Amino acid sequence: MLRLRVLWRLTPWWARVLLVFAASRVVTSAVMLVFAGVEGRANGTATPDFFTFASNWDGQWYYRIALIGYPTELPVDADGHVTENAWAFLPLYPMLLSVFVRIGLPFPVVAVVVSLLAGAVAALLFERLLREAGLSPGTALFGVVLLCTAPLSPLFQVAYAEALGLALLFGALLLVQRQRFVAVIPVVVLLAFTRPSALAFALFLLLYLVVRIVRARRDARAHPLPAGEFAGIVVAGLVSAAAGFAWPAIAWAVTGVPSAYLDTELAWRAGYVGFGHLVPFQGWMQGLAFWLRFAGVPDAAAGALGVVLVLVLAAAFAAFLFSPWARRLGVELRLWLAAYAVYLFAVFFPQSSTWRLLMPLAPALGAFAVPRSRLWRAGLVVLGVVAQLLWVDAVWWRGPGDWSPP
């Protein structure tokens, strides 16, 4: 035992992270395989192999994009409403996969391998992110453990773009921590074409600039803001905002429909609340009201209760950001958490896919890694693995008539 402890202490930080990531993938693979068997039995078919099971749901959209790209004409229903189509999925991940698919490699295997590699990079960057925030090596490594055992960590090995998106996000946040604002620009552009986070990143940089200006005015010696850094933050923020609108503009240019991307996104919530227009911050209230009615709450009370729940969630999240544990994350990570939460509340609709849309809030896990109690830490890991089981059971395996994509 002593020899193992000495060996562990002599192991480089990056090797420790990769060992944690590899061990967690073994656990998650076992979870996935269990429910692959459940899917086979429920549908009366053979149990799908791991790669087929892991390329379920949106993986099929990515496969279609990798093979044939995006439609030049939007599909519509009998009433002329735009229906679900490939424009909802950003292009970097499927285009990367298409390089391998077009030379004959099987899509499910390539998709899982790319996600695994991206997940490993995300884990490495996450450890650096927490260390840069000031957390100790042990606390930062446990933050990686929480990331790798989190309820949504199966997404590190399925045909979804989340792993690649997290790797790019963590890289961009790390560059901001190190005040390398010019280097942030290409990373954020890549992020904008991987997962819808660029507008949130632009808001984050705006908040970050305001904080830097306020600190510099209070004490320029302790918190200087050189002209070069000011310009770098502004340019990076403007590029982030432009990148956030780039994909809707491309969809418009290709299809000839100015609202092509937005109409496509709204098609995914039409089954819940019908077709309509995007009204900022309305989606969460509508969505929670829908789920309350689904749970049996009367219509008259569901709307008002939905608003109350949104306000409660917002207040609870704000309280978390000012908690002693969250303060240990540093100003950059807390500002990102605030900016992304505002973005989520502004534009998204809570449904089964919303859980994975919470993944960019992963830096919050660093706060939960701060307490050193062994019971606390063991409990969090067990809770994460149990929640993986619940998530895969609830939304990943496909039964007859399944309508809840993850």
C-alpha positions in Angstrom: 0.0 0.0 0.0 2.8 2.4 0.9 4.5 1.6 -2.4 1.3 2.4 -4.3 1.0 5.7 -2.5 4.6 6.6 -3.4 4.1 5.6 -7.0 0.9 7.6 -7.2 2.7 10.7 -5.8 5.4 10.3 -8.4 2.9 10.0 -11.3 2.7 13.2 -13.4 -0.5 15.2 -13.1 -1.6 14.4 -16.7 -1.1 10.6 -16.2 -3.3 10.8 -13.0 -6.0 12.6 -15.0 -5.9 10.0 -17.8 -6.0 7.1 -15.3 -9.1 8.7 -13.7 -10.7 9.2 -17.1 -9.9 5.6 -18.2 -11.3 4.1 -15.0 -14.5 6.1 -15.3 -15.0 5.0 -18.9 -14.9 1.4 -17.7 -17.7 2.1 -15.2 -19.8 4.0 -17.7 -19.3 1.4 -20.4 -20.7 -1.2 -18.1 -23.7 1.1 -17.5 -24.2 1.5 -21.2 -23.9 -2.2 -21.9 -26.5 -3.1 -19.3 -29.1 -0.8 -20.9 -28.1 -2.0 -24.4 -29.4 -5.3 -23.2 -32.5 -3.7 -21.8 -33.1 -2.0 -25.2 -32.8 -5.3 -27.1 -35.2 -7.1 -24.7 -37.8 -4.3 -24.8 -37.8 -4.2 -28.6 -37.6 -7.9 -29.1 -34.4 -7.6 -31.1 -30.7 -8.6 -30.7 -28.8 -6.6 -28.1 -27.0 -3.8 -29.9 -23.2 -3.7 -29.7 -21.7 -0.9 -27.7 -20.9 1.3 -30.7 -24.3 1.0 -32.2 -25.9 1.7 -28.9 -23.6 4.7 -28.4 -24.6 6.2 -31.8 -28.3 6.4 -30.9 -30.6 9.4 -31.2 -28.8 12.6 -32.4 -25.9 10.3 -33.5 -28.1 9.4 -36.5 -28.4 13.1 -37.4 -24.6 13.5 -37.2 -24.3 10.4 -39.4 -26.6 11.9 -42.0 -24.7 15.2 -42.0 -21.3 13.4 -42.2 -22.6 11.5 -45.3 -24.7 14.1 -47.2 -24.3 17.5 -45.4 -27.2 19.9 -44.9 -30.4 20.3 -46.9 -30.8 23.3 -49.2 -34.5 23.2 -48.7 -36.2 23.1 -45.3 -38.7 20.4 -44.7 -42.2 21.6 -43.8 -45.4 20.0 -42.6 -48.8 20.3 -44.2 -49.4 23.7 -42.5 -46.0 25.1 -43.8 -44.2 24.9 -40.4 -40.5 24.0 -40.5 -40.0 20.5 -39.1 -37.0 18.9 -37.4 -33.9 18.8 -39.7 -30.1 18.8 -39.8 -29.7 22.6 -39.5 -30.2 22.2 -35.7 -26.8 20.5 -35.5 -23.6 22.5 -35.7 -21.1 21.3 -38.3 -17.6 20.8 -36.8 -18.2 17.4 -35.1 -20.0 15.7 -38.1 -17.6 17.3 -40.6 -14.7 15.9 -38.6 -16.3 12.5 -38.6 -17.0 12.7 -42.4 -13.3 12.7 -43.1 -13.1 9.1 -41.8 -16.5 8.0 -42.9 -15.9 8.9 -46.5 -12.9 6.6 -46.6 -14.9 3.7 -45.4 -14.5 3.6 -41.6 -17.6 2.8 -39.7 -19.4 5.8 -38.3 -20.3 4.4 -34.9 -16.7 3.4 -34.1 -15.2 6.7 -35.4 -17.8 8.8 -33.5 -17.1 7.1 -30.2 -13.3 7.2 -30.6 -13.4 11.0 -31.4 -15.7 11.6 -28.5 -13.4 9.6 -26.2 -10.3 11.5 -27.3 -12.1 14.8 -26.9 -13.3 13.7 -23.5 -9.7 12.9 -22.4 -8.6 16.3 -23.6 -11.5 17.9 -21.7 -10.5 16.1 -18.5 -6.9 17.3 -18.8 -7.9 20.9 -19.5 -10.4 20.8 -16.6 -7.6 19.9 -14.2 -5.6 22.8 -15.4 -8.6 25.1 -15.3 -9.2 24.3 -11.6 -5.5 24.6 -10.8 -5.4 28.0 -12.5 -8.3 29.0 -10.3 -6.2 28.3 -7.3 -7.4 24.9 -6.1 -4.9 22.5 -4.7 -3.7 19.6 -6.9 -5.7 17.1 -4.9 -8.9 19.2 -5.0 -8.4 19.8 -8.8 -8.0 16.0 -9.4 -11.1 15.2 -7.4 -12.9 17.8 -9.6 -11.8 15.7 -12.5 -13.2 12.6 -10.8 -16.6 14.4 -10.4 -16.5 15.4 -14.1 -15.8 11.9 -15.2 -18.4 10.3 -12.9 -21.1 13.0 -13.4 -24.6 11.9 -14.4 -24.0 13.1 -18.0 -20.5 11.7 -18.3 -21.7 8.9 -20.7 -21.6 11.7 -23.3 -17.8 11.4 -23.3 -18.2 8.2 -25.3 -21.2 8.5 -27.5 -21.8 10.0 -31.0 -22.6 13.5 -29.6 -20.6 16.7 -29.9 -20.6 17.5 -26.2 -17.2 16.1 -25.4 -15.6 18.1 -28.2 -17.5 21.2 -27.1 -16.4 20.9 -23.5 -12.7 20.5 -24.6 -13.0 23.7 -26.6 -14.8 25.5 -23.9 -12.3 24.5 -21.2 -9.5 25.5 -23.5 -11.1 29.0 -24.1 -11.7 29.5 -20.3 -8.1 28.5 -19.5 -6.8 31.0 -22.0 -8.9 33.8 -20.4 -7.6 32.8 -17.0 -4.1 33.2 -18.4 -5.1 36.5 -20.1 -4.2 35.3 -23.6 -7.1 36.9 -25.3 -5.9 36.8 -28.9 -5.4 33.0 -28.6 -9.0 32.7 -27.3 -10.4 33.9 -30.7 -9.8 30.8 -32.9 -10.9 28.5 -30.0 -14.2 30.3 -29.6 -14.8 30.3 -33.4 -14.3 26.5 -33.3 -16.6 26.3 -30.3 -19.3 28.3 -32.1 -19.4 25.6 -34.8 -19.5 22.7 -32.3 -22.0 23.6 -29.6 -24.2 26.7 -29.2 -22.1 28.5 -26.6 -20.5 31.4 -28.4 -23.1 34.0 -27.5 -22.8 32.9 -23.8 -19.0 33.3 -24.1 -19.5 36.8 -25.5 -21.6 37.7 -22.5 -19.0 36.2 -20.3 -16.3 38.3 -21.8 -18.5 41.4 -21.4 -19.0 40.7 -17.7 -15.3 39.9 -17.3 -14.4 43.3 -18.9 -16.7 45.1 -16.6 -15.1 43.4 -13.6 -11.6 44.2 -14.8 -12.6 47.9 -15.4 -14.1 48.2 -11.9 -11.1 46.6 -10.2 -8.7 48.8 -12.2 -10.5 51.9 -11.1 -10.5 50.8 -7.5 -6.8 49.9 -7.4 -4.9 50.1 -10.6 -1.7 48.8 -9.0 -3.2 45.6 -7.7 -5.5 45.1 -10.7 -4.1 46.8 -13.8 -5.9 46.7 -17.1 -3.3 47.5 -19.8 -4.6 48.9 -23.1 -3.5 45.8 -24.9 -5.5 43.5 -22.6 -8.5 45.8 -22.9 -8.4 45.7 -26.7 -7.9 41.9 -26.6 -11.0 41.3 -24.5 -13.1 43.6 -26.7 -12.0 42.0 -29.9 -12.4 38.5 -28.5 -15.9 39.4 -27.3 -16.9 40.9 -30.6 -15.6 37.8 -32.5 -17.5 35.5 -30.1 -20.7 37.4 -30.7 -20.2 37.3 -34.5 -19.4 33.6 -34.4 -22.6 33.0 -32.4 -24.6 34.4 -35.2 -22.5 32.9 -38.0 -24.4 29.5 -38.2 -27.9 31.1 -38.5 -26.5 33.4 -41.2 -25.1 30.3 -43.1 -28.4 28.5 -42.8 -30.1 31.6 -44.2 -27.6 31.8 -47.1 -27.9 28.1 -48.0 -31.7 27.8 -47.7 -32.8 31.3 -48.6 -34.9 31.5 -45.4 -33.8 34.2 -42.9 -35.1 32.3 -39.9 -34.0 28.9 -41.1 -31.9 28.0 -38.0 -34.3 29.5 -35.5 -37.3 27.9 -37.1 -35.5 24.5 -37.0 -34.6 24.9 -33.3 -38.2 25.8 -32.5 -39.5 22.7 -34.3 -38.0 20.6 -31.4 -40.3 22.3 -28.9 -43.4 22.3 -31.1 -44.5 18.9 -29.8 -44.7 20.4 -26.3 -46.2 23.9 -26.9 -46.9 24.1 -30.6 -45.3 26.3 -33.2 -44.5 29.9 -32.3 -41.8 32.5 -32.1 -38.8 32.7 -29.7 -39.6 35.1 -26.8 -36.5 35.4 -24.6 -36.9 33.9 -21.1 -40.4 32.6 -22.0 -39.3 29.0 -22.8 -38.5 27.9 -19.3 -41.8 29.2 -17.9 -43.7 27.5 -20.7 -41.7 24.3 -20.3 -42.0 24.0 -16.6 -45.7 24.7 -16.9 -46.0 21.9 -19.5 -44.2 19.4 -17.2 -46.3 20.5 -14.3 -49.5 19.8 -16.3 -48.0 16.5 -17.4 -47.5 15.7 -13.7 -51.2 16.4 -13.1 -51.1 20.0 -11.9 -54.3 21.9 -13.0 -53.8 24.3 -15.9 -54.8 27.3 -13.8 -52.0 26.7 -11.4 -49.3 25.3 -13.7 -48.5 28.6 -15.4 -48.1 30.6 -12.2 -46.2 27.8 -10.5 -43.8 27.6 -13.5 -42.9 31.2 -13.1 -42.3 30.7 -9.4 -40.0 27.7 -10.1 -38.0 29.7 -12.6 -37.5 32.4 -10.0 -36.6 29.9 -7.3 -34.0 28.2 -9.6 -32.5 31.5 -10.5 -32.2 32.6 -6.9 -30.7 29.3 -5.8 -28.1 29.4 -8.6 -27.2 33.0 -7.7 -26.8 31.9 -4.0 -24.5 29.1 -5.1 -22.3 31.5 -7.0 -21.7 33.5 -3.9 -21.2 30.5 -1.6 -17.8 30.1 0.0 -17.1 26.9 -2.1 -17.9 28.7 -5.4 -15.8 31.7 -4.5 -12.8 29.3 -4.5 -13.3 29.0 -8.3 -12.1 32.5 -9.0 -13.8 35.3 -10.9 -13.4 33.9 -14.4 -15.2 30.6 -13.8 -18.0 32.2 -11.7 -18.6 34.8 -14.4 -18.8 32.0 -17.0 -21.3 30.1 -14.9 -23.4 33.2 -14.6 -23.2 34.1 -18.3 -24.1 30.6 -19.4 -27.0 30.3 -17.0 -28.5 33.6 -18.3 -28.1 32.3 -21.9 -29.8 29.0 -21.0 -32.7 30.9 -19.3 -33.0 33.2 -22.3 -33.2 30.8 -25.2 -33.7 27.2 -24.2 -36.8 25.1 -23.5 -36.6 22.5 -20.7 -37.1 19.0 -22.0 -35.3 15.7 -22.0 -32.3 17.2 -23.9 -31.9 20.0 -21.4 -29.8 17.8 -19.0 -26.9 17.6 -21.5 -27.3 21.4 -22.2 -26.2 21.8 -18.6 -22.8 20.3 -19.3 -21.0 23.7 -19.9 -21.8 24.4 -16.2 -19.3 21.7 -15.4 -16.8 24.2 -13.8 -19.3 24.3 -10.9 -18.1 20.8 -10.0 -14.9 22.4 -8.7 -16.9 24.0 -5.9 -18.2 20.6 -4.8 -14.6 19.2 -4.9 -13.5 21.7 -2.2 -14.6 19.9 1.0 -12.1 17.3 1.9 -14.3 14.9 3.8 -13.9 11.4 2.5 -17.5 10.6 3.2 -18.6 13.7 1.2 -16.4 12.8 -1.7 -17.3 9.1 -1.8 -21.0 10.0 -1.6 -20.7 12.4 -4.6 -19.0 9.7 -6.7 -21.6 7.1 -5.8 -24.4 9.6 -6.4 -22.9 10.4 -9.8 -22.8 6.8 -10.9 -26.3 6.1 -9.7 -27.5 9.2 -11.6 -25.8 7.9 -14.7 -27.9 4.8 -14.4 -31.1 6.9 -14.0 -30.2 9.1 -17.0 -29.4 6.3 -19.3 -32.5 4.5 -18.2 -34.7 7.6 -18.6 -33.6 8.9 -21.9 -30.9 6.9 -23.7 -32.2 3.4 -24.5 -35.0 3.4 -27.0 -38.2 1.5 -26.3 -41.3 1.3 -28.4 -42.9 4.7 -28.9 -40.0 6.5 -27.1 -40.3 10.3 -27.5 -37.6 11.6 -25.1 -34.3 12.1 -27.0 -31.4 12.9 -24.7 
